[in-house]
Amino acid sequence: MSAISGIPNLTADPLLFGAGMHMTGPHGRLDVHVDFNVLEIDRRRLYRRLNLLLYLNPTWNEAWEGEVELWNRDVTTCVRSYAPIMGRCLIFETSAISLHGVAPLKCPLNEVRRSFAAYYYTLEAPGNYEGVDHSTIFKGRPDEKFRSKVLMPAERLQRQANAGFRTAYWKTRGLVRRMMFWR
């Protein structure tokens, strides 16, 4: 992948965090987003640099839509889209402006959209890294005002609250265990 992309010292995530097989059924979609940029694994800090998407749909009908869409930085224009046809492989650099998503599927009830995703990282931060770690950031398409102004912020708040509760739970659990050990 380093030879193809020109990014030296790429390493694949052996745990496939968020990667692997993706299957989406009728009416499924993936909101336009920028991927998380840092992964902490085995006490190492890895910077996400590259996405590889391989499509595994031997009988995909383009009328079913479900294209992967590449958007401009303002999410005002879909710059390119690619149908998920068998054997198509899309590789793109992950950055603060690599906005992408999947158009809503219109496939029959007995069909699914299949893809395999792999993500590549480096130990070194990319040259355009601004020093800010972030989780996946979702954006609304131009015709999704309610979704972008109400639903997405509500989902973001819920994720943050859940993360806070998980952190508090694990810290409290550790404290209780230490207290029991010292009795």
Secondary structure in CASP SS format (residue, H / E / C, confidence):
PFRMAT SS
TARGET T0000
AUTHOR 0000-0000-0000
METHOD secondary structure of the structure
MODEL  1
M C 1.00
S H 1.00
A H 1.00
I H 1.00
S H 1.00
G C 1.00
I C 1.00
P C 1.00
N C 1.00
L C 1.00
T E 1.00
A E 1.00
D C 1.00
P C 1.00
L C 1.00
L C 1.00
F C 1.00
G C 1.00
A C 1.00
G E 1.00
M E 1.00
H E 1.00
M E 1.00
T E 1.00
G C 1.00
P C 1.00
H C 1.00
G C 1.00
R C 1.00
L E 1.00
D E 1.00
V E 1.00
H E 1.00
V E 1.00
D C 1.00
F C 1.00
N C 1.00
V E 1.00
L E 1.00
E E 1.00
I E 1.00
D C 1.00
R C 1.00
R E 1.00
R E 1.00
L E 1.00
Y E 1.00
R E 1.00
R E 1.00
L E 1.00
N E 1.00
L E 1.00
L E 1.00
L E 1.00
Y E 1.00
L C 1.00
N C 1.00
P C 1.00
T C 1.00
W C 1.00
N C 1.00
E H 1.00
A H 1.00
W H 1.00
E E 1.00
G C 1.00
E C 1.00
V E 1.00
E E 1.00
L E 1.00
W E 1.00
N C 1.00
R C 1.00
D C 1.00
V C 1.00
T C 1.00
T C 1.00
C E 1.00
V E 1.00
R E 1.00
S E 1.00
Y E 1.00
A C 1.00
P C 1.00
I C 1.00
M C 1.00
G C 1.00
R C 1.00
C E 1.00
L E 1.00
I E 1.00
F E 1.00
E E 1.00
T C 1.00
S C 1.00
A C 1.00
I C 1.00
S C 1.00
L C 1.00
H E 1.00
G E 1.00
V E 1.00
A C 1.00
P C 1.00
L E 1.00
K C 1.00
C C 1.00
P C 1.00
L C 1.00
N C 1.00
E C 1.00
V C 1.00
R E 1.00
R E 1.00
S E 1.00
F E 1.00
A E 1.00
A E 1.00
Y E 1.00
Y E 1.00
Y E 1.00
T E 1.00
L C 1.00
E C 1.00
A C 1.00
P C 1.00
G C 1.00
N C 1.00
Y C 1.00
E C 1.00
G C 1.00
V C 1.00
D C 1.00
H C 1.00
S C 1.00
T C 1.00
I E 1.00
F E 1.00
K E 1.00
G C 1.00
R C 1.00
P C 1.00
D C 1.00
E C 1.00
K H 1.00
F H 1.00
R H 1.00
S H 1.00
K H 1.00
V H 1.00
L H 1.00
M H 1.00
P H 1.00
A H 1.00
E H 1.00
R H 1.00
L H 1.00
Q H 1.00
R H 1.00
Q H 1.00
A H 1.00
N H 1.00
A H 1.00
G H 1.00
F H 1.00
R H 1.00
T H 1.00
A H 1.00
Y H 1.00
W H 1.00
K H 1.00
T H 1.00
R H 1.00
G H 1.00
L H 1.00
V H 1.00
R H 1.00
R H 1.00
M H 1.00
M H 1.00
F H 1.00
W C 1.00
R C 1.00
END
